[in-house]
């Protein structure tokens, strides 16, 4: 399998839609380059949008189902987030992945389910060829400082879920 030659930490934040979709697009590029790729979702379970998961898995993206429903609909969301973070943390530390996507991790941090200091430390110690993309509505200054690239998604106009979204 091909190996990346460098790495980057990206952060996609904002009230607008498309943060996760953009991260999944990068995951498609990553696996297309032959890099081992992992998506860990902190809010959306396997039943939330099975089309994304199914297509990603067909392409070769590792996409574990940690919950069948939305995290906050579970009786113990902190336990689910802890499990998701353990999966992501292990992948980041292993240096076996070209890309690790931590989808909606900023919500898990702001809810107190994931320790921000531990995440920032994991990012700093990641392998030289492991890139990480984090998504969520907002991020602290500390998390923003740990990112090499930050893209803000603004909600300009929204017409309800239709077509490909629902």
FENFEN-V345502 format. One record per residue. N is the residue number from 1. RES is the residue in one small letter. SS is DSSP state (H for helix, E for strand, - for the rest). OMEGA is omega in degrees with one decimal (NA if undefined). Layout:
n=N res=RES ss=SS omega=OMEGA
n=N res=RES ss=SS omega=OMEGA
This chain:
n=1 res=x ss=- omega=179.6
n=2 res=x ss=- omega=178.5
n=3 res=x ss=- omega=173.2
n=4 res=x ss=- omega=178.5
n=5 res=x ss=- omega=177.9
n=6 res=x ss=- omega=-179.7
n=7 res=x ss=- omega=-179.6
n=8 res=x ss=- omega=171.6
n=9 res=x ss=E omega=179.8
n=10 res=x ss=E omega=178.9
n=11 res=x ss=E omega=177.5
n=12 res=x ss=E omega=-176.1
n=13 res=x ss=E omega=174.0
n=14 res=x ss=- omega=-179.3
n=15 res=x ss=- omega=-177.4
n=16 res=x ss=- omega=178.0
n=17 res=x ss=- omega=172.5
n=18 res=x ss=- omega=-179.4
n=19 res=x ss=H omega=180.0
n=20 res=x ss=H omega=-179.6
n=21 res=x ss=H omega=177.6
n=22 res=x ss=H omega=178.8
n=23 res=x ss=H omega=179.4
n=24 res=x ss=H omega=175.1
n=25 res=x ss=H omega=175.3
n=26 res=x ss=H omega=176.8
n=27 res=x ss=H omega=176.5
n=28 res=x ss=H omega=177.4
n=29 res=x ss=H omega=-177.7
n=30 res=x ss=H omega=-179.0
n=31 res=x ss=H omega=176.0
n=32 res=x ss=H omega=176.0
n=33 res=x ss=- omega=179.9
n=34 res=x ss=- omega=-179.6
n=35 res=x ss=- omega=173.5
n=36 res=x ss=- omega=-170.1
n=37 res=x ss=E omega=-178.4
n=38 res=x ss=E omega=171.6
n=39 res=x ss=E omega=175.9
n=40 res=x ss=E omega=-179.2
n=41 res=x ss=E omega=-176.8
n=42 res=x ss=- omega=179.9
n=43 res=x ss=- omega=-173.4
n=44 res=x ss=- omega=177.2
n=45 res=x ss=- omega=-176.7
n=46 res=x ss=- omega=-179.4
n=47 res=x ss=- omega=-175.1
n=48 res=x ss=- omega=175.4
n=49 res=x ss=- omega=-176.0
n=50 res=x ss=H omega=179.5
n=51 res=x ss=H omega=178.3
n=52 res=x ss=H omega=-178.1
n=53 res=x ss=H omega=-178.0
n=54 res=x ss=H omega=-178.6
n=55 res=x ss=H omega=177.9
n=56 res=x ss=H omega=179.4
n=57 res=x ss=H omega=177.8
n=58 res=x ss=H omega=178.3
n=59 res=x ss=H omega=179.9
n=60 res=x ss=- omega=177.2
n=61 res=x ss=- omega=173.5
n=62 res=x ss=E omega=-172.7
n=63 res=x ss=- omega=-177.0
n=64 res=x ss=- omega=174.0
n=65 res=x ss=- omega=-178.0
n=66 res=x ss=- omega=178.2
n=67 res=x ss=- omega=177.3
n=68 res=x ss=- omega=-175.9
n=69 res=x ss=- omega=174.8
n=70 res=x ss=- omega=-176.2
n=71 res=x ss=H omega=-175.4
n=72 res=x ss=H omega=176.2
n=73 res=x ss=H omega=-178.9
n=74 res=x ss=- omega=179.9
n=75 res=x ss=- omega=-179.1
n=76 res=x ss=- omega=-177.6
n=77 res=x ss=H omega=179.6
n=78 res=x ss=H omega=178.8
n=79 res=x ss=H omega=178.6
n=80 res=x ss=H omega=179.3
n=81 res=x ss=H omega=177.0
n=82 res=x ss=H omega=177.9
n=83 res=x ss=H omega=178.8
n=84 res=x ss=H omega=-179.7
n=85 res=x ss=H omega=177.6
n=86 res=x ss=H omega=177.9
n=87 res=x ss=H omega=179.9
n=88 res=x ss=H omega=-179.8
n=89 res=x ss=H omega=179.3
n=90 res=x ss=H omega=179.9
n=91 res=x ss=H omega=179.6
n=92 res=x ss=H omega=-177.7
n=93 res=x ss=H omega=-173.4
n=94 res=x ss=H omega=-173.5
n=95 res=x ss=- omega=177.1
n=96 res=x ss=- omega=-174.0
n=97 res=x ss=- omega=171.9
n=98 res=x ss=- omega=-180.0
n=99 res=x ss=E omega=172.2
n=100 res=x ss=E omega=177.0
n=101 res=x ss=E omega=177.1
n=102 res=x ss=E omega=-172.4
n=103 res=x ss=E omega=-179.6
n=104 res=x ss=- omega=178.9
n=105 res=x ss=H omega=-178.9
n=106 res=x ss=H omega=176.1
n=107 res=x ss=H omega=177.9
n=108 res=x ss=H omega=177.3
n=109 res=x ss=H omega=-177.5
n=110 res=x ss=H omega=176.8
n=111 res=x ss=- omega=179.6
n=112 res=x ss=- omega=-178.3
n=113 res=x ss=- omega=179.6
n=114 res=x ss=- omega=179.9
n=115 res=x ss=- omega=-177.3
n=116 res=x ss=H omega=-179.4
n=117 res=x ss=H omega=178.6
n=118 res=x ss=H omega=177.4
n=119 res=x ss=H omega=-179.1
n=120 res=x ss=H omega=177.8
n=121 res=x ss=H omega=178.1
n=122 res=x ss=H omega=177.9
n=123 res=x ss=H omega=-178.8
n=124 res=x ss=H omega=-177.4
n=125 res=x ss=- omega=-177.9
n=126 res=x ss=- omega=177.9
n=127 res=x ss=- omega=-176.9
n=128 res=x ss=- omega=-178.3
n=129 res=x ss=- omega=179.0
n=130 res=x ss=- omega=175.0
n=131 res=x ss=E omega=-179.9
n=132 res=x ss=E omega=172.2
n=133 res=x ss=E omega=177.3
n=134 res=x ss=E omega=177.9
n=135 res=x ss=E omega=175.1
n=136 res=x ss=E omega=-176.8
n=137 res=x ss=- omega=-177.5
n=138 res=x ss=- omega=179.3
n=139 res=x ss=- omega=179.5
n=140 res=x ss=- omega=176.6
n=141 res=x ss=H omega=-179.4
n=142 res=x ss=H omega=179.3
n=143 res=x ss=H omega=177.1
n=144 res=x ss=H omega=179.1
n=145 res=x ss=H omega=-178.8
n=146 res=x ss=H omega=-178.4
n=147 res=x ss=- omega=174.1
n=148 res=x ss=- omega=-178.1
n=149 res=x ss=E omega=176.8
n=150 res=x ss=E omega=175.8
n=151 res=x ss=E omega=-179.5
n=152 res=x ss=E omega=179.0
n=153 res=x ss=- omega=180.0
n=154 res=x ss=- omega=174.7
n=155 res=x ss=- omega=-178.5
n=156 res=x ss=- omega=179.4
n=157 res=x ss=- omega=-177.9
n=158 res=x ss=- omega=-177.8
n=159 res=x ss=- omega=-178.6
n=160 res=x ss=- omega=-177.4
n=161 res=x ss=- omega=177.5
n=162 res=x ss=- omega=174.2
n=163 res=x ss=H omega=-174.5
n=164 res=x ss=H omega=-177.6
n=165 res=x ss=H omega=-173.7
n=166 res=x ss=- omega=NA
